[in-house]
Amino acid sequence: MAPVNWHVAGKDTKYCKFGNYGSQGSGKTTTMAWVARLIARLAEKKQVYMVDSEGGSDYVANIFEATMN
């Protein structure tokens, strides 16, 4: 196993990835859209990228359109 290269924390840009699990219709996509929107607002960012492996997430676009501008 290769050694871990630790370094001192700085103020450079960091990104985060989230995953969630739940049954169909439990609100996974909507919940993660709101989480992404909140993080973007706190970080004063205007862009959020979303990857939908199954398609059909167009219904959450209004969460970003109404609040990211």
C-alpha positions as CSV (number, residue, x, y, z in Angstrom):
1,M,0.0,0.0,0.0
2,A,1.3,3.4,-0.9
3,P,1.9,6.0,1.9
4,V,-0.6,8.8,2.3
5,N,0.7,12.2,1.4
6,W,-0.7,14.5,4.1
7,H,-0.5,18.3,3.7
8,V,-1.6,21.4,5.6
9,A,-5.1,22.5,5.0
10,G,-5.5,25.7,2.9
11,K,-8.2,28.0,1.5
12,D,-8.2,26.5,-2.0
13,T,-11.4,25.3,-3.7
14,K,-12.9,22.0,-2.6
15,Y,-15.6,20.0,-4.1
16,C,-18.0,17.5,-2.6
17,K,-19.8,14.5,-3.9
18,F,-23.0,13.1,-2.3
19,G,-24.8,9.8,-2.8
20,N,-28.1,8.8,-1.3
21,Y,-30.1,5.6,-1.2
22,G,-33.9,5.1,-0.9
23,S,-36.9,3.5,-2.5
24,Q,-38.6,4.8,-5.6
25,G,-40.5,8.0,-5.0
26,S,-38.9,8.6,-1.6
27,G,-37.6,12.1,-2.5
28,K,-33.9,11.3,-3.2
29,T,-33.5,13.6,-6.2
30,T,-35.4,16.5,-4.7
31,T,-33.6,16.2,-1.4
32,M,-30.2,16.3,-3.1
33,A,-31.2,19.2,-5.3
34,W,-32.0,21.2,-2.2
35,V,-28.7,20.2,-0.5
36,A,-26.8,21.2,-3.6
37,R,-28.6,24.5,-3.8
38,L,-27.9,25.2,-0.1
39,I,-24.2,24.4,-0.4
40,A,-23.9,26.6,-3.6
41,R,-25.6,29.5,-1.7
42,L,-23.3,29.1,1.3
43,A,-20.2,29.0,-1.0
44,E,-21.6,31.9,-3.1
45,K,-21.4,29.9,-6.3
46,K,-23.7,30.3,-9.3
47,Q,-23.3,26.8,-10.7
48,V,-24.4,23.3,-9.6
49,Y,-23.6,20.2,-11.7
50,M,-25.9,17.2,-11.5
51,V,-25.4,13.7,-12.9
52,D,-28.6,11.7,-13.2
53,S,-27.8,8.1,-14.2
54,E,-31.4,7.2,-14.8
55,G,-32.9,10.3,-16.4
56,G,-36.2,12.0,-15.6
57,S,-34.9,14.6,-13.1
58,D,-36.0,17.6,-15.1
59,Y,-38.6,18.4,-12.5
60,V,-36.0,19.7,-10.1
61,A,-34.7,22.3,-12.5
62,N,-37.1,24.9,-11.0
63,I,-35.3,24.5,-7.7
64,F,-32.1,25.9,-9.3
65,E,-33.7,28.4,-11.7
66,A,-35.7,30.1,-9.0
67,T,-32.9,30.4,-6.4
68,M,-29.5,30.4,-8.2
69,N,-29.9,33.8,-9.9
